Amino acid sequence: MRTLSRSSRRPLPTRPLVLACALSCLALDACQTDELHPRGKDGGVPNRWIGAFDPVHRNVDILFLIDDSSGMALAQNNLIRNFPTFMAALQADPAGLPNLHIGVVSSDMGAGDGSIAGCDSLRGKDGVLQYTARGTCGATNLQLGATFISNVDGVANYTGNIEDVFGCIAALGDSGCGFEHQFAAIERALGVDGLGPPPVENNTFLRDTAALAIVMLTNEDDCSASTGDGPNGRIPLFDTDANMTIASQLGPPINFRCNEFGHLCSRAGGQPAHPNRTAPNADVNASVAYDECVSNDSEGYLLGTLDVATRIKSLKPDPLRVAVASIQGPPTPYGVHWKNSNAPDTSCTTLSCPWPEVTHSCTAADGSTGDPGVRTAQLAQAFGNNGVELSVCDDSFGPGLERVATMINGLLGPACIPGPIGLNSDGQPDCRVTSTVGSQGITSTVPACAQNGGVAPCWRLETTAACSGQTLEVSADPNVPPGSSTVIRYDCAKQT
């Protein structure tokens, strides 16, 4: 939770049969593909299954961004309790467990001038990987000097079970800054915020040959203030001097500032605008529901969501080798209600001005809650098929983490295509597969095995236990030296 005070501061269908789909196309026109369903503005995500993997290097760096603000302890326990499911799903791939780097970073990046309770003016934990023992465990069992978990080719930098090591590190608690800076913490941890290289503790976390996966766990939306000349080197969004009442420029010193200046919302078909801080008729019992909200990327109060996605994607030569999952409050429903002010406020000309508060978008069985994660969901969506949004109010994170692990395995190959594939005019799966080899990036088309008699290299679709959809398998090119850097890209039509 965020408070300022001067005194205290988703579906996996089974593989369709080609013949059955072809017959149904004739009868129902059910398998139309690219001709009638062209690519979307984002390059094909709406109507195409698009991805890339490295069939040689099964390396992946996984960064967990964990919100450690008030009210997050139960969600952290849920993550830790179900982390074995995540690991089992990674291990279930036919190729076995990938070569892993797993790091944990906090959402605490400080806020304001230090007058906000729990938020310092020195950038909080500053994107540094967290590696000390927390909770009830006495030691992480990491090797001396290790700042993240590593298991590469069976060589681990820890003793005991990886699940226990992660659980010991990931229990960050709930005393961190309540103005969560999820995006800023990720960018700082990976060194893409324009402020220089990542913290020294993070230096060897990212590998050039590895795919990258980011998993966010949070119960409130991102509030990463843009850089500026105010406290903490950011715009003065968290000012507690001149902005203390409803009538002040930024409104009262409460967490609603992140909603008001971080979102644009439409209501009753109107134009998108800031969520209104003023209660209708100054009624403390009032509530307002909004139809749809998006990240306010145009006014510059917070880091632009698409800008953050672009900077994260820039870490890899092929952005299709980056995935983002967000365990968060659903972005809808989005509502605002009012409460009695935290401090005397008569700036609205009434005896006491009600102060706004965003309404929880979900409540878990254990009583924990999630607020609308508009920006965090939009960040995940920016990664297309490699982005997934899950609810922080799920009783068990197990099924969602299994889904995330399957997505990560899809970055490493062979690819799991999680839905039916449309057919081309010849009644064959409508897929385009290419192979890029070496540092010079020589790209060639990989034919379907059904077209060239199975001569390598070629691709085929198979049914495997590890994939609820179809697995795209590519046979190795005999003319490419073993161990060469290779990226396979695929682009398949979705059956519609």
Secondary structure, DSSP 8 states (H G I E B T S, - for coil): --B--SS----------HHHHHHHHHHH-TT--TTTS---TTSSTTTEEEEEE-SS--EEEEEEEE--STT-HHHHHHHHHHHHHHHHHHHTSTT-S-EEEEEEEES----TTS-STT--SS-TTTT----S--TT-S---B-TT--SEEEETTEESBSS-HHHHHHHHH---S-S-SS--HHHHHHHHHT-SSSSS--GGGTTT--TTSEEEEEEE-SS----B-B-SSGGGB-STT--SS--STTSTT-SSBTHHHHHHHEEEE-TT---B----S-GGG-TT-EEEESEEEE--SS-SB--HHHHHHHHHTTSSSGGGEEEEEEE--S-SEEEEEE--SS---TTSSSS--EEEE--SEE-TTS-EE---HHHHHHHHTTGGGEEEEETT-S-SHHHHHHHHHHHHHHHSSEEE-S-B-B-TTSSB-EEEEEEETTTTEEEEE-BHHHHTT-SS-EEEE--TT-SSEEEEE---TTS-TT--EEEEEEEEB--
